[in-house]
Amino acid sequence: MSTPPAASRVEAQPALSQQVIMFADIVGSTSLYEKIGDEPARELTARCMARMGEVVHARHGRVTAELGDEIMCFFQDPAEAAAAACELHARIAEAFPGDATTPPLKLRIGMHYGSVVGEKDDLMSETAKIAHWAARNAKSEQTLATVPVIDALPRIYRAVSRYVDDETWNFVSFEHVALYEIIWDVEAITAASVEKIKPEDRRC
C-alpha cells in the first residue's frame, strides 16, 4: 500500500474567529457573606447570576463559565456585547437595590475583542486574559473595554465612551493596553461630556 502524501496527513487547524469575551463580576460579594450570612448570600448571588445570564442570552451572547461570583461570556457582535454590559448594570441595580439589611448588588465589567479558537472557551487564551484583566481594573458600576472593542462599536457607543488609562496588562512583556469606559447611565454621560478626553484617542 502506498503512503499518502504528507500534506494529506496534516490535521486541520481550528478555525479562528473574532469575538468579544466579557467578564462580569459582582462587586463586594465577600463582604456580602459577612453581612447577611452564608446561606442568604449564596441564594442572593445565585439569583443575581441567573439574572445576568438572562441579559446575556437576550443579547445573543453565551455564558461559558461561572467563576464564583463572576460570569464569562462570548459575543459574536461587539455592539451586542456593549448593549449587554449597559443592560447588566441597569437590570442588576433595578432588581437588587438592597434594603435595611442587604446591600445593593453592583457589577464591574471588562471586555476585549480578539481571536477565539472555534467554540473553545479557553480561560488561558490571550483574549480571555485581557478581558479578565480589564474587569479587574473596573470600578463598581463601570464597564472597561479595550481599543479593539471600541473601534468595532457603532457610533452611538463610541460617542459615550471615554479614555480611562493606558495600563500594563502583562508584567512579563510590559505590554500596555489602553482602556475605555463605556458609560451606561444618563447622569454619567452628562458628566463625561464636560470631561477632558485624550484628544489623540477620541473615538467618535
N, C-alpha and C positions, 0 to 999 in steps of 0.2 A: 504494500500500500504506500502510495506516495505521501510525502509530508506536505501539509498545506502550507502555502506561502506564509511567511512570518506576519505579514500585515493582517491576514485573516484571523490570527490568533490573538491580536491585541484587543483587550477588553475595552468596551465603550466607556468613555469618561462621563461622569454625571454631568448633566446639563446645568449650567449656571444661570440664575435669573436674578434680577434686581428686585429686592423687596425692602419694605420698611420693617425693621424689628423695633418693637416698643416694649419697654418695661414700665409698669405702673405699680407703685408701692404705697401701701397705707402708712401714713406718717404717724409716728409715735405709738405703734402697736405694742411695744414692750411696756410702756408706761400704762397703756390701757389695761393690761392684765393686772398690773399692780393696783390700779384704782378700783376696778369693778370685780376682780376675781377671775380665775381661770375659765370656768365654765361659761359665764356670761360673755367673757371676752372672745372665747372660741366661737360661740354662737353668733355674736355680732360680726366678727371677722368673716365667718363663712357666708353670712348674708351679704356682706359688702362685696366679697369676691364674686358671688353669684351675680350680683347686680352689674359688676364690672364686666363679667363675661357676656351678659345680655347686650350691653352697649357695644362691645367689640363685635359681636356677631351681627348686630343690626347694621354695622358699618362695613360688613363684608370682610372682617378680619377673622383670624382664628387664634384662640388661646391655645398655646402649645405646652405650657408648663405653669404650674402654681408652685411658687417657691416661698413657702411660709405665708407671708402677708403680701406677696408680690405676684403679679402675673407677667408672663412673657407672651407677646403677641406678634403675629406676622400680618402684613398688609401688602397686597399687590399694588394698590393705588395710594400714593403719598397723600393725596387730598382726603381720602377716606381715613387715613391714619390721623391727620390733623383734626378732622372733624370728630373722630372718636375721642381724641385727647381732650378737646374742648367739652364734649358731652360728658365724659367721665368726671371731670371736675364739677360740672354743674349738677349732674344727676346724683353723685355721691353727697355733695353738700346739701342737696334737697332731701334726700332720703335718710340721711343720718346727721341731723342738725345738733344732736346732743340734748341733754336736759340737766336737771339739777345734780344727777348722779353720774351721768355718762358724758364724756367729752365728745364734741363733734368729730366726725371722721373726715380726714382730708388726704389728698393724694399728692405725690410728686411723680412726674413722668419724664422719661427720656426716650429719644428715638434716633435711629440712624438708618440711612438708605444705602444699601450696598449689596454685594454679591451673596447669594444664598445657593447652596448646592441642592437642587431639586426640592424635595419636601423635607429634607433633613433638618431637624430642629437642634442645631448644634450650639450649645451654650459656649463652646470654646472657639467658635469662629470669630474672626476679627469684627465682622458686622455686629454680632451679638455683644462682644466685649465693649465696643464703643458705645452702643445703645445703653448697656447697663451702666457704664461709666457716666454717661450723660444723666441718667436717672439719679445716680448717687450725688451728682452736683446740683440737682434741682432742689429748690426750697419747697416748703409746703404750698400747695395750690399753684405750682409752677410746672410748665412743660418746657423742657430744653431740647432743641433739635440741632443737628449738625448742618453744615452748609449743603451737602447733597440733598437733604430733605427740603430745606428752604428753597433751593434752586428748582426743585421739581414741583413746587406747590403753585396753585393758581394765584393770580394777583391778589385776590381778596385775603388770602392768608399771609402772603408776603407783606401786604400793607400793614398788618397788625403783628409783625414780627420785629423784634429789636435785638441788636447785637448785645451780647452779655459780656463775653470774655474769650480770650484765646488761652486755652489751658493745655498743660502737658498731660496727655492721657496715658502715655506709655513711658514709664520711667527707666526702661532699658534702652530704648532708642531715643528717648526725649522728644518723641513726635508730638507736635501740637495739633489741636483740633479746635476750631472756632465754634462757639456755641451761641445759638439764638433762642430767645424766648418767644414762643407762640402765645400771645396774650388772648385770654378767653373771656374775660368779663368786661362789661362796658366801662366801669369806673377805671379799671386798669388801662384800657385802651385810651381813654381821655387823658390820663396821666402820662402815658407813653408818648402821646402826640406832642408834648412840650419838652420831652427829654432829649438830650443830645445823643444822637446815634452816630457811630463812627462813619464818617462820610464815605470813605472808600469801600465800606462794607454794606452800604444801603442796598437792600434787595428789591425795592419797589420803585 
